[in-house]
Amino acid sequence: MQRGLFAVAVVVLAAVVVGAVAGPAAAAEPTVSLAVDGTPMAAGDSLIVPEDPLLAVNASARTTVERVTVRVDGATVRTWAPGTERVSERVRLDLANEPQTIQVVVTASDGSVTSTRITVEKDAVAPFVGFTSPFESDLRGQAPSDIRVSGARVTLTGRIEDSVGTEYVRIIRDHKVEGATGYEVVSESHVIRDPGTEFSQELFFGPGENDLTVVVQDRFGNSRSYDISVVITDVTDPSISLDPVPERTTSSTVFVNGTVSDNVQIDSVSYAVFGEVARRSIVVSQGREADPERERMAFSREVDLVPGPNRITVWTKDTSGNEVKQLVVVDYVRNVVPTVAVDEERTHLVADEAVHVYGAARDGRVSSLSVETVDGDGTVVDFEQVYDGGEVWDDVSFEEELALADEGETTVVVRAVDADGTEHVTRYVVPRSTQSDAVETTDQHEETGATDGSGGDGATDGDAGEATTADAAESDATNTATAVEDGGFGAFAVAALLVVVLSVARLRDATVEVPIEKYVDLDDTRPSLPSLPSLPSLRSLLRLRR
């Protein structure tokens, strides 16, 4: 009896233990992990992919995995029934180009179930562009195939739509230029990186036809292009702005300066003075190739004038053939009287024997021009006829080397004869630094006379000897003075000169009168003496009395 009761108790305890263990095991759910193109995805995650993705499913249960179901937006796309404790499967999802919900449901053999949801968007669609200027188009619509604009400088703007973001916008302008052998295409390219949701780019179109290509690409490499033909229809005239010119001038030329501009580009600028048949070019045509430098151009031209009113017309033409002109009138009053001048800065002495003269006769009507040097008495020393060609010139320059006067000052005289036959004279005194000592030496020989006893006014040998001694002494004094630099005496030179003077006076029994106050400033306490040229000759210091 007791043995039977013990057996029942063991059975009941075992049942309780088994029930305690089995109850929690039945409530455990299977586990599942997902990855999209190798990227782990937790419940609620989202991902954008460039193409149909590969979904990886890893599931497990305490018992066995009876079924794994994959659904896209609620529709079952794949089911596995492994019947094993663990399962690992992969499937390529066929997704639309929009965000879609991916759900994976795992069922275990004990009836437990688990479910996980993620969002995946396949972006195999290139970005869309909606243009806003210089034309408009819908964001997801088609851009126009051709447009017409009236100006060459255009700003292209637009909005961009894409899921993953735009990598770049490339804009290419091809301008067709007609050449001698056909059309030539000149391209211009611009790239805008990471533009965001909007872009703006300034473009310069050439005259006539242009091909515009806009390429937009997202970060997945999806790209879209828009091809547009742009034709410039230019009916607007160019403009001219001339700087003021003088109404009257005595100059034979005038500068015509100004600026021309156009809404497309300038082709040429020319001018003519009334009476001329052909125009003269200022800006030469370079054809119709797109050139932003010719949208606005400054110019300057020196125009030759004729006496009297000059009607100067300036034309400008754009590459579409539109042309305008502007007239200015300049009255040229011819100045017959020239301005005659010596260029003192360039004129210089040549070894104290000649002068090299530079100068000109300008702003007049010159028919003849000569240059000469004259001495203090007006005697012509040297002469050169610079121009006497018969024709009349506005400007005549000269450069001549002429001899100096033997003594005294030398004056350069320039004579210009105008078209009316009137002579115009300009004088220029040549500066001389020293006087020539040769003049004094010549005077001494003339006063000395013959010394050989054969001539003279009965001069005795004694007189001749005394004169010779005086001349020799004066010559020595002259040589001593010459050895001293011009500009001041040394003490030795002054003493030597006085010794010679007193010696001559003693030999001739003469009285010496030296008016020193005439040559030295006695009130000046500075230790300086006059220069050699300012001192009198030795003979002028001696007044001989018997």
WOVENRA-V52731 format. One line per field, one symbol per residue. ss: DSSP state (H for helix, E for strand, L for the rest). psi: psi as a letter, one per 40 degrees, with the letter a starting at -180 (. if undefined). A space follows every 50 residues. Layout:
ss->???
psi->???
This chain:
ss->LHHHHHHHHHHHHHHHHHHHHHHHHHHLLLEEEEEELLEEELLLLEEEEL LLLEEEEEEEEEEEEEEEEEEELLEEEEEELLLEEEEEEEEELLLLLLEE EEEEEEEELLLLEEEEEEEEEELLLLLEEEEEELLLLLLLLLLLLEEEEL LLEEEEEEEEELLLLEEEEEEEEEEEEEELLEEEEEEEEEEEELLLLEEE EEEELLLLEEEEEEEEEELLLLEEEEEEEEEELLLLLLEEEELLLLLEEL LLEEEEEEEEELLLLEEEEEEEELLLLLLEEEELLLLLLLLHHHLEEEEE EEEELLLEEEEEEEEEEELLLLEEEEEEEEEELLLLLLEEEELLLLLEEE LLLEEEEEEEEELLLEEEEEEEEELLLLLEEEEEEEELLLLLELLEEEEE EEELLLLLLEEEEEEEEELLLLEEEEEEEELLLLLLLHHHHHHHHHHHLL LLLLLLLLLLHHHHHHHHHHHHHHHHHHHHHHHLLLLLLLHHHHHHHHHH HHHHHHHHLLEELLLHHHLLLLLLLLLLLLLHHHLLLHHHHEELLL
psi->ddddddddddddddddddddddddddehiiiiiihhfehhhiheiiihie ahihhhhhiiidbihdihhhihfehheihigdfidiihiihhhgiigihi hhhhhhhideeiiiihhihhhhgehiiihhieieiiiideahiidiihie idhihhiiiihideihdihhhhhhhhhhadeaihhhihiihhifebeiih hhihiiibhihhhhhhhaeeehiiihhhhhhhhhehiiihhhiiiidiie ieiihhiahiiiecihdihiiiihehdiihidhiheaehhhddedhhiih hhhhiihahhhhhhiihieeehiiiihihhhhhhhdhihhihgdddhiih ffdihhhiaihifahheihihiiiadeehhdihhhdhfedihidhhiihi hiiiidiaihhhhhhhhaeeehhhhhihhhhhdiihedddddddddddai eeeeaigfhiddddddddddddddddddddddehiheiiidddddddddd dddddddefihhhhgdedehhdeheigiiiiddeiiiddedhhhh.
